[in-house]
Amino acid sequence: MRVPVRSSLMEIEDYKPGESVKGAIKLSSNENPLGPSPKVVKEIVKSIEEGELNLSVYPWERNEEELRDEISRYVGVGASIGKENIVIGAGVDGVLDTLVKIFIEIGDEALIPIPTFSLYESLVKIAGGMPGYVKRKSGEFGIPLDELIPACNEKTKMIFISSPNNPTGNCIPEAEMRAIIESVPKVMVVIDEAYVEFADSSLVNLVKEYENVLVLRTFSKAFGLAGLRVGYAVIPEWLASAYKKVSIPFSVNSIAIKAAIVALRDKEHLRKSVKLVRHERELLLENLQRFLKVYPSQANFVLVDVSPRKSYEAYEELMKNGLIVRDCASFRGAGDSFIRITVGTREQNELVVETLKQISS
Ligand SMILES: Cc1ncc(COP(=O)(O)O)c(C=O)c1O
């Protein structure tokens, strides 16, 4: 006989990752077109072969400490952010999982401006909490503060703000973020900066000033290490002990720790990846906007409105041409005419433009 699973799981949809099809060009998961730093690959292989990285032992605490130290310098907000302000996890996904377990009890609420990354709502529901949704403004996708702030009540424990936001690509201005943080001192404001390396600015300095804000970052995007699953959060120091209690021990493996350290030290590869993406992003936007509605982006993807066609039609046509993009219909509140395209190499982007031009005419 089957043992019944929690009834609340009925309401949770499966996470839908960007699709992969063998031989097709994958522009659906916002990965790095250059891949990881070659130094990372070389160092990992060398460290394993020479026995410095011993896969039969658990990851060492001092290696994790070295990574947290390296991250605190990379984050670069001065001496007041040190390794005690950094926690790591198996991607931002893993860090989010721990954070939700820390703050959400059954019946608690969390606010989510939508459309956005769907994992926030899934994790809140899994924890027995209730997500509350605030629709971003149409047109420019800003957050309506006059709706978000009054929506907080004594049950609200977290607010999730992706900046740059997936899938819309826009950032929240610092003044607006300060207004939110200051209005809700008993709510943890989570700023997800998974795409920040491609943006003009970061909000990480706010962690120094407020006790109710933290910033998430990842090695999956600009550093090209999505397959290794490493992410981190810059947190106020008081939160570190709760994080340590709740997070799964050794959730970041020793190869991932080593890779992240080497990736942070290879500044040239990071610079090259960011430069390529920013340049190609603007070119892609310029070419697409000649015949479609596109939105400015601070991330490594662009949002395209394919109206009057439906997003699934454009998705299928692109797929027939060997291009996989993201049909945004699966994002709560996104409607059915948006697709999200990861910025690829020049050749890949040109193929996207050509194909979209053909199906739009
Ligand atoms: C806004 C946002 N946060 C987090 C993630 C996941 O990051 P990670 O690979 O570090 O788990 C994604 C992935 O697409 C994302 O779009």
The ligand as an ORCA input file, in Angstrom:
! r2SCAN-3c Opt
* xyz 0 1
  C      16.545     34.599    -10.140
  C      17.232     33.280    -10.035
  N      17.703     32.894     -8.844
  C      18.328     31.721     -8.703
  C      18.491     30.852     -9.759
  C      19.158     29.536     -9.522
  O      20.505     29.728     -9.282
  P      21.451     28.522     -8.906
  O      21.885     27.871    -10.158
  O      22.567     29.176     -8.160
  O      20.662     27.606     -8.021
  C      18.030     31.202    -11.000
  C      18.222     30.275    -12.135
  O      17.841     30.409    -13.217
  C      17.376     32.447    -11.145
  O      16.882     32.824    -12.319
*
